[in-house]
Amino acid sequence: MSLNENTGSIISLEVAKKLVKDFGNKFPGQIVSSFIGSKNVHAILAQENCIGVRIYNGYDVANEKISLVLVGVDKNEQDILESGLIYDQMLTCPPVCPVNGLLTN
């Protein structure tokens, strides 16, 4: 399967809620969501030849929590690393959780 600008699928709200709930059941007490601002997402996507974003699962040993790492991906399916933008340090839930999010009934 090759990567392109259309990789990914829309899912229903019910499927999304189940995925998030099942994650919480399997990994209780872990980070359940991360937020990154639109300007930072646009900055990644604005890089030359960028066709999308790859999201790595990372772990912040000092703070003992999941820490996502975002990088741009080029048309050759390679991470844009050496001269690229790499993001981390997103706002996580917990502690900052949405009032009306996927975990809200």
Backbone hydrogen bonds, N-H to C=O, Kabsch-Sander energy under -0.5 kcal/mol:
donor,donor_aa,acceptor,acceptor_aa,energy
7,T,4,N,-1.8
16,A,12,S,-2.4
17,K,13,L,-2.7
18,K,14,E,-2.1
19,L,15,V,-2.5
20,V,16,A,-2.3
21,K,17,K,-2.7
22,D,18,K,-3.0
23,F,19,L,-2.0
24,G,20,V,-2.2
25,N,21,K,-2.2
26,K,22,D,-2.1
27,F,23,F,-2.9
30,Q,27,F,-1.6
32,V,93,C,-3.2
33,S,93,C,-1.3
35,F,91,L,-2.5
40,N,37,G,-0.6
41,V,37,G,-1.8
42,H,38,S,-3.0
43,A,39,K,-1.9
44,I,40,N,-1.8
45,L,41,V,-2.3
46,A,42,H,-1.9
47,Q,44,I,-1.4
50,C,47,Q,-2.2
51,I,73,V,-3.2
52,G,73,V,-0.9
54,R,71,V,-3.0
56,Y,54,R,-0.6
56,Y,69,V,-3.3
58,G,56,Y,-0.6
58,G,67,S,-0.5
60,D,65,K,-3.1
61,V,59,Y,-1.0
64,E,60,D,-1.1
65,K,60,D,-1.4
67,S,58,G,-2.3
69,V,56,Y,-2.2
70,L,87,Y,-2.3
71,V,54,R,-2.2
72,G,85,L,-0.7
73,V,52,G,-2.0
74,D,78,Q,-2.9
75,K,49,N,-0.9
77,E,74,D,-2.2
80,I,72,G,-2.9
81,L,79,D,-1.1
84,G,81,L,-0.7
87,Y,70,L,-2.5
91,L,35,F,-1.9
92,T,90,M,-0.5
93,C,33,S,-2.3
96,V,92,T,-2.1
97,C,95,P,-1.0
101,G,98,P,-0.5
104,T,101,G,-1.4
